[in-house]
Amino acid sequence: SNAVNATHNLEELYQSIYNSLNKLMPLPNFFIAIYDSKNKTVNFEYFVDEYDDDFPIIENIDKPNCLTGEVIHAKRPLFLKENMLLEKAKNNRIVGTVPKVWLGVPLIIREKVIGVISVQSYTDREYFSHKHLEILISVSEQIAIAIERKQILDALEKKEKTLSLITDNTSSIVIIINAKGLYEFVNPAHELLGYNFKDLDYNISFFDLIHPSDTENLMKFLERGMERSASHISTDFRIKGKAGSYHRLDGTFDLIRNEDGFIEKIIFIGEDITEKKKTQKALDESEERFSLIFDTSPDSIIITELKNGTILDINKAFTELFGLNRVETIGKTTKEIGIWK
């Protein structure tokens, strides 16, 4: 039980289990097999063996051709001596070197077999007795609980590492706030707003930083969320950076509910589009200035493609000079509209 917290991973836990059992009874040959009930496979995740250096995965437990499979199907311990083992070997029921004595005990959690622990001797038929079997049975439940807990902890750690890998390296801003609107999590991309994400004051209300003109839209979304008529929205809004200036963010809000259906958290994932908006505004202003000069110039101006002479645009002075409108001109060549002598 202590080893669950003292070990870093399942492999270390298996080693700790072996070390503990080896103190009770010397184990020259021992294995821990983990059963995947969904895929009906058995993987020998830890073993110490005098003869065999490889324990292949059992691909189909529904047709057991090994002693481990028999223990899993029977859901009870198996104690086999030499004559019984020789008989099973004749019927191809044993994989690997045939032992003189073999003990297998199922690891059961909530009436489900999650694996098997086994000990054996290749040289001494009297090496193990019913006393040893009783020892294995007495500790099997604790071993099963320890393995399951470690599997859950390892899976959680793997998920956390994967999540950290994504959130720490993405340029997207990720924000998680609770039902009161207080920050619970921000990723490093939050520094784009000028905040040090490690030193962010988590007592700050997210909604206090939103531009007053943009809060109404978000509040309407939350109201619909409380009425359970909405759980997702895509929008852009302005949020105050640490320097006091506003940044425009564009992304999605998702509502996370608890078991009772009430809003528990709100997740925002999006991009800082402040510079993009500035660039777009500058382009729009530039195009507006160009259009003003182009259309009001007293000179006749025509823009054509270099490769084929197709007319792309004409100004007002051109239409007045030649008596042609835009419909008659755009998309044709100067030859087609007949302006050359």
HULIN-V819332 format. One record per residue. N is the residue number from 1. PHI is phi in whole degrees, 0 to 359 (999 if undefined). Layout:
N,PHI  N,PHI
This chain:
1,999  2,294  3,294  4,302  5,271  6,277  7,262  8,272  9,204  10,297  11,301  12,292  13,296  14,301  15,297  16,295  17,299  18,298  19,300  20,293  21,292  22,295  23,285  24,285  25,207  26,306  27,240  28,288  29,220  30,205  31,212  32,243  33,250  34,253  35,260  36,261  37,292  38,290  39,263  40,59  41,239  42,234  43,243  44,275  45,279  46,212  47,205  48,233  49,213  50,282  51,244  52,266  53,252  54,210  55,241  56,294  57,294  58,275  59,280  60,222  61,283  62,293  63,240  64,295  65,238  66,214  67,292  68,299  69,297  70,295  71,296  72,296  73,293  74,283  75,59  76,211  77,297  78,228  79,237  80,241  81,257  82,303  83,296  84,291  85,292  86,295  87,295  88,292  89,296  90,298  91,266  92,56  93,258  94,233  95,259  96,90  97,292  98,281  99,275  100,272  101,211  102,216  103,234  104,226  105,231  106,287  107,258  108,241  109,234  110,50  111,67  112,244  113,281  114,255  115,174  116,217  117,250  118,218  119,229  120,201  121,228  122,269  123,239  124,236  125,291  126,257  127,298  128,245  129,230  130,295  131,297  132,294  133,298  134,297  135,298  136,297  137,295  138,294  139,259  140,297  141,293  142,297  143,296  144,298  145,296  146,298  147,295  148,297  149,299  150,292  151,300  152,294  153,297  154,295  155,295  156,295  157,297  158,296  159,295  160,296  161,295  162,295  163,297  164,296  165,300  166,286  167,291  168,282  169,246  170,277  171,278  172,288  173,274  174,245  175,230  176,238  177,238  178,272  179,294  180,273  181,89  182,273  183,298  184,241  185,202  186,221  187,263  188,305  189,298  190,299  191,295  192,299  193,271  194,97  195,271  196,277  197,299  198,284  199,255  200,296  201,284  202,283  203,270  204,289  205,277  206,303  207,285  208,289  209,267  210,283  211,300  212,309  213,288  214,256  215,290  216,301  217,297  218,291  219,295  220,297  221,297  222,295  223,297  224,295  225,295  226,294  227,275  228,65  229,260  230,206  231,219  232,210  233,211  234,250  235,200  236,236  237,203  238,254  239,231  240,282  241,279  242,297  243,284  244,104  245,279  246,265  247,249  248,262  249,251  250,230  251,179  252,233  253,249  254,232  255,266  256,253  257,254  258,274  259,297  260,272  261,91  262,275  263,295  264,251  265,215  266,232  267,248  268,243  269,228  270,192  271,237  272,276  273,253  274,303  275,293  276,298  277,295  278,297  279,297  280,296  281,296  282,296  283,296  284,298  285,294  286,295  287,293  288,295  289,294  290,298  291,298  292,297  293,293  294,299  295,281  296,261  297,294  298,287  299,278  300,285  301,238  302,226  303,244  304,233  305,286  306,292  307,288  308,225  309,77  310,294  311,282  312,261  313,199  314,221  315,258  316,298  317,295  318,295  319,296  320,287  321,289  322,258  323,72  324,245  325,265  326,295  327,297  328,283  329,244  330,298  331,94  332,255  333,262  334,295  335,291  336,292  337,273  338,68  339,264  340,263  341,287
